[in-house]
Amino acid sequence: MNKILISASIAALALLGGCATSSPDVIQRGEAQRMSQVLDATVLSVRPVTVDGSQSGVGAATGGVIGAVAGSSVGGRRDGQVIGVLGAVLGAVIGNAVERSGTKEEAVEILVQLRNGERRAVVQATGGEVLNPGEAVILVTTAGKTRVMRAPAVTPNKG
């Protein structure tokens, strides 16, 4: 039973890294089939940044359970209880650190200038495109989230 609980807890911690992303290449389910606002812009600068990891409490709770179960199986009944409590505290600290590290992502801050002269900054995970200053881009905003991507080529209308 303890091995099953520990295995399930470790699997839950491993999944935390994939829970959220700011990647421009990943579209959330709620954003599909929704009209987006699109603005034309030019890249002014791009700089690397790190998006800090989340601390939802799941990592601490999972680590605490693992530590308590592992610690309580050490020694006799009284020793097991004391070590179980210490294991729960240590497990919670380690679980929190694992969650935070697993949800941290490398990103870029992109400063753009819109056609009307206004400037905007967008932070997004590093995606498949590398944007450079001077490039034409579009800002796509859906449900309050904005991503920056290279502007598609415009073909003249032959009408």
Buried (B, 14 or more C-beta within 10 A) or exposed (E): EEEEBBEEBBEBBEEBBEEBBBBBEEBEEEBEEEEBEEBBBBBBEBEEEEBEBBEBEBBBBBBBBBBBBBBBEEEEEEEBBEBBBBBBBBBBBBBBBBBBEBBBBEBBEBBBEEEEEEEBEBBBBBBEEEBEEEBBBBBBEBEEBBBBBBBEEEEEEEE
